[in-house]
Amino acid sequence: MQPPFPHQLDKRLSEVTTFGIGGPARLFAEVTTVEQMQELLLYAHTQNLPVFILGKGSNSLFDDRGFDGLVIHNKIAFCHFLDGHKIHVGAGYNFSLLGVQTARKHLSGLEFASGIPASVGGAVFMNAGANGTETCQALTHVEYVTEKGELKTFAKEELAFSYRHSPFQEMKGAIVGAHFQLSESREARPKQLQIVEYRTRTQPYGEKSAGCVFRNPTGHSAGALIEKSGLKGHTIGGAQVSPLHANFLINTGTATAGDILALAAHVKQQVKEKMGVDLDLEIRCINYVPS
Ligand SMILES: Cc1cc2nc3c(=O)[nH]c(=O)nc-3n(C[C@H](O)[C@H](O)[C@H](O)COP(=O)(O)OP(=O)(O)OC[C@H]3O[C@@H](n4cnc5c(N)ncnc54)[C@H](O)[C@@H]3O)c2cc1C
């Protein structure tokens, strides 16, 4: 039986991820409203169908065989500027654009977002951060649809965020909206422009990647450890350690998920051997059959 909502069969996930890697999704559907998200999650729950919530695919490595379930592409993309320097934004909104728009309005708190090719929902889920700031800092509330389709609002105080971690990583629903409290500052726009300039100079922007592949171990920079291990430019199949920023693994054109994982395993093993430090993956690896 066909699902009772618009969907695509066998959509190639390489088309919706910044790595440009991933086989077909059994079912793929886009949602633009909270109600649609509720309907799809309830449907999947009642059908016992595995679900993956996709934002902008900038931290996701899908299996070469694809995903044997429903991929829900979150495109809930409103943005409301409210009184008192507050904003209410849909989880599918472009996080980088939000960083630019808020800075242009002389609002401070999300300057670091500019240049992070994420959705707001993905940034909250990963507690994305840069330049000493994390997404959770300016966040006040999160709107969330549970796996059974119920809409809830969480205050930040109820949520234990830490480095690249949010409690949503242990939950099965979808972030659908976020509220941020910003502050007025004439420094916001110059700071945001400086951040973008630094990023484009030090990171491989036009390349297919998922940003930093490894988490920074306490007291270390993963990129510096990889560089000191002599791995810049190291290649396996179509996957390469970026010659510009060693914590970026890039798809030079033909990389498979297998190539990226083999290269990541090699990097991990070499850094352990040469620097004595364990590296852990920051990117999300999604199996064909979800566990
Ligand atoms: C060039 C480049 C630069 C980057 N720079 C940074 C950086 O400076 N700092 C940083 O922290 N990261 C960086 N990243 C990594 C990435 O952008 C972040 O991890 C980002 O938060 C991922 O957001 P996304 O919407 O693309 O998530 P996706 O890749 O779509 O999803 C990632 C995870 O979040 C979950 N998810 C996404 N949306 C939702 C939702 N609405 N509800 C529930 N779960 C959801 C997915 O299921 C998945 O598990 C960079 C990536 C690239 C390619």
The ligand as an SDF file (V2000), in Angstrom:
LIG
                    3D

 53 58  0  0  0  0  0  0  0  0999 V2000
   31.5520   23.2350    5.1050 C   0  0  0  0  0  0  0  0  0  0  0  0
   30.9970   22.8080    6.4350 C   0  0  0  0  0  0  0  0  0  0  0  0
   31.2920   23.5460    7.5730 C   0  0  0  0  0  0  0  0  0  0  0  0
   30.7960   23.1540    8.8240 C   0  0  0  0  0  0  0  0  0  0  0  0
   31.1380   23.9010    9.9160 N   0  0  0  0  0  0  0  0  0  0  0  0
   30.6290   23.5400   11.1250 C   0  0  0  0  0  0  0  0  0  0  0  0
   30.9500   24.3140   12.2900 C   0  0  0  0  0  0  0  0  0  0  0  0
   31.6350   25.3300   12.2430 O   0  0  0  0  0  0  0  0  0  0  0  0
   30.4410   23.9030   13.4750 N   0  0  0  0  0  0  0  0  0  0  0  0
   29.6470   22.7990   13.5920 C   0  0  0  0  0  0  0  0  0  0  0  0
   29.1980   22.4730   14.7120 O   0  0  0  0  0  0  0  0  0  0  0  0
   29.3420   22.0420   12.5080 N   0  0  0  0  0  0  0  0  0  0  0  0
   29.8110   22.3870   11.2800 C   0  0  0  0  0  0  0  0  0  0  0  0
   29.5060   21.6330   10.1800 N   0  0  0  0  0  0  0  0  0  0  0  0
   28.6980   20.4000   10.3480 C   0  0  0  0  0  0  0  0  0  0  0  0
   27.1800   20.5890   10.1790 C   0  0  0  0  0  0  0  0  0  0  0  0
   26.8630   21.7410    9.4210 O   0  0  0  0  0  0  0  0  0  0  0  0
   26.4740   20.6700   11.5410 C   0  0  0  0  0  0  0  0  0  0  0  0
   26.6490   19.4780   12.2910 O   0  0  0  0  0  0  0  0  0  0  0  0
   24.9880   20.9570   11.4230 C   0  0  0  0  0  0  0  0  0  0  0  0
   24.4660   21.1610   12.7180 O   0  0  0  0  0  0  0  0  0  0  0  0
   24.1890   19.8470   10.7320 C   0  0  0  0  0  0  0  0  0  0  0  0
   22.9190   20.3910   10.3770 O   0  0  0  0  0  0  0  0  0  0  0  0
   22.0540   19.7420    9.1880 P   0  0  0  0  0  0  0  0  0  0  0  0
   20.7340   20.4070    9.1670 O   0  0  0  0  0  0  0  0  0  0  0  0
   22.8100   19.7630    7.9170 O   0  0  0  0  0  0  0  0  0  0  0  0
   21.9220   18.2640    9.7330 O   0  0  0  0  0  0  0  0  0  0  0  0
   21.7950   16.8830    8.9460 P   0  0  0  0  0  0  0  0  0  0  0  0
   23.1170   16.4660    8.3920 O   0  0  0  0  0  0  0  0  0  0  0  0
   20.6460   16.9510    8.0150 O   0  0  0  0  0  0  0  0  0  0  0  0
   21.4540   15.9290   10.1820 O   0  0  0  0  0  0  0  0  0  0  0  0
   22.4280   15.7240   11.2020 C   0  0  0  0  0  0  0  0  0  0  0  0
   21.7540   15.0010   12.3860 C   0  0  0  0  0  0  0  0  0  0  0  0
   20.7310   15.8610   12.9050 O   0  0  0  0  0  0  0  0  0  0  0  0
   19.4690   15.2160   12.8760 C   0  0  0  0  0  0  0  0  0  0  0  0
   18.4590   16.2270   12.5570 N   0  0  0  0  0  0  0  0  0  0  0  0
   18.5240   17.1790   11.5920 C   0  0  0  0  0  0  0  0  0  0  0  0
   17.4350   17.9610   11.6440 N   0  0  0  0  0  0  0  0  0  0  0  0
   16.6620   17.4850   12.6480 C   0  0  0  0  0  0  0  0  0  0  0  0
   15.4010   17.8660   13.1800 C   0  0  0  0  0  0  0  0  0  0  0  0
   14.7080   18.8920   12.7000 N   0  0  0  0  0  0  0  0  0  0  0  0
   14.8900   17.1480   14.2110 N   0  0  0  0  0  0  0  0  0  0  0  0
   15.5700   16.0940   14.7350 C   0  0  0  0  0  0  0  0  0  0  0  0
   16.7570   15.6820   14.2600 N   0  0  0  0  0  0  0  0  0  0  0  0
   17.3110   16.3800   13.2340 C   0  0  0  0  0  0  0  0  0  0  0  0
   19.5780   14.1640   11.7790 C   0  0  0  0  0  0  0  0  0  0  0  0
   18.6400   13.1190   11.9740 O   0  0  0  0  0  0  0  0  0  0  0  0
   21.0420   13.7300   11.9410 C   0  0  0  0  0  0  0  0  0  0  0  0
   21.1540   12.7520   12.9490 O   0  0  0  0  0  0  0  0  0  0  0  0
   29.9720   22.0090    8.9280 C   0  0  0  0  0  0  0  0  0  0  0  0
   29.6590   21.2750    7.7600 C   0  0  0  0  0  0  0  0  0  0  0  0
   30.1540   21.6740    6.5290 C   0  0  0  0  0  0  0  0  0  0  0  0
   29.7880   20.8890    5.2990 C   0  0  0  0  0  0  0  0  0  0  0  0
  1  2  1  0
  2  3  1  0
  2 52  2  0
  3  4  2  0
  4  5  1  0
  4 50  1  0
  5  6  2  0
  6  7  1  0
  6 13  1  0
  7  8  2  0
  7  9  1  0
  9 10  1  0
 10 11  2  0
 10 12  1  0
 12 13  2  0
 13 14  1  0
 14 15  1  0
 14 50  1  0
 15 16  1  0
 16 17  1  0
 16 18  1  0
 18 19  1  0
 18 20  1  0
 20 21  1  0
 20 22  1  0
 22 23  1  0
 23 24  1  0
 24 25  2  0
 24 26  1  0
 24 27  1  0
 27 28  1  0
 28 29  2  0
 28 30  1  0
 28 31  1  0
 31 32  1  0
 32 33  1  0
 33 34  1  0
 33 48  1  0
 34 35  1  0
 35 36  1  0
 35 46  1  0
 36 37  1  0
 36 45  1  0
 37 38  2  0
 38 39  1  0
 39 40  1  0
 39 45  2  0
 40 41  1  0
 40 42  2  0
 42 43  1  0
 43 44  2  0
 44 45  1  0
 46 47  1  0
 46 48  1  0
 48 49  1  0
 50 51  2  0
 51 52  1  0
 52 53  1  0
M  END
$$$$
